[in-house]
Each structure stands twice: as C-alpha cells, then as structure tokens.
Amino acid sequence: MSKSKDEIRADLERMTQAYQGESTLYAAQPLPSRMPWKKRQSLLDRAFSDELEKIKRDQPKDGD
C-alpha cells in the first residue's frame, strides 16, 4: 500500500493543480522513544513498601 516518492510527488502535484496551490505540508511525526515509562511512587506506595520491608526484617530467620 505504500507509494514511491515519485507517486507521492505526482499526487501532490495533482492536488496543487486541483486546489490552486492551497496545500499545506506537514513534517513527519517523530517516532515515540523506546524508553520505558516509569511511574514515581506515591506516598501510599512508599508507605506500603516500607511496611513490607519492616515485616521482612521482623520475621525470625529459619536458621535462628
């Protein structure tokens, strides 16, 4: 379905003739970055992880 550059130029030329040059050219949109989006921890998330760490520290170890 993709067109070659020559076909696109021909289409643009036809549109220019049909609309008397009232065509607007736009730059291509940049591709999105591949970097993963990371959410900052909210206050509740931080408190929950702190409680989990506290529970893990307070548990008796198997060897003791």
C-alpha positions as CSV (number, residue, x, y, z in Angstrom):
1,M,0.0,0.0,0.0
2,S,3.0,2.3,0.4
3,K,3.7,4.7,-2.5
4,S,7.0,5.6,-4.0
5,K,8.4,9.1,-3.8
6,D,7.5,9.7,-7.5
7,E,3.9,8.7,-6.9
8,I,3.6,10.9,-3.9
9,R,5.1,13.8,-5.8
10,A,2.7,13.2,-8.6
11,D,-0.3,13.1,-6.2
12,L,1.0,16.3,-4.6
13,E,1.3,18.0,-8.0
14,R,-2.3,16.9,-8.9
15,M,-3.6,18.3,-5.6
16,T,-1.8,21.5,-6.2
17,Q,-3.4,21.8,-9.6
18,A,-6.9,20.9,-8.2
19,Y,-6.7,23.3,-5.2
20,Q,-4.7,26.1,-6.9
21,G,-1.7,25.6,-4.6
22,E,-3.7,25.6,-1.4
23,S,-1.9,22.6,0.0
24,T,-0.2,22.5,3.4
25,L,2.8,20.4,4.0
26,Y,3.4,19.0,7.5
27,A,6.6,17.5,8.9
28,A,6.5,13.8,9.8
29,Q,5.8,13.0,13.4
30,P,8.7,11.6,15.4
31,L,8.6,8.0,16.5
32,P,8.0,7.5,20.2
33,S,11.0,6.7,22.2
34,R,11.6,3.1,23.4
35,M,12.5,4.1,26.9
36,P,10.1,2.6,29.4
37,W,7.9,5.0,31.3
38,K,8.5,4.8,35.0
39,K,5.8,5.9,37.5
40,R,7.0,7.6,40.6
41,Q,5.9,6.0,43.8
42,S,3.1,7.8,45.5
43,L,3.1,8.4,49.2
44,L,0.8,5.3,49.7
45,D,3.1,3.1,47.5
46,R,6.1,4.2,49.5
47,A,4.4,3.6,52.9
48,F,3.3,0.1,51.7
49,S,6.8,-0.9,50.6
50,D,8.2,0.4,53.9
51,E,5.7,-1.7,55.8
52,L,6.7,-4.8,53.7
53,E,10.4,-4.1,54.5
54,K,9.6,-3.8,58.2
55,I,7.7,-7.1,58.2
56,K,10.5,-8.8,56.4
57,R,13.0,-7.5,59.0
58,D,10.9,-8.5,61.9
59,Q,10.3,-12.1,60.8
60,P,12.5,-14.7,62.5
61,K,15.1,-16.3,60.3
62,D,14.9,-20.1,59.6
63,G,18.4,-20.8,60.9
64,D,17.9,-19.0,64.2
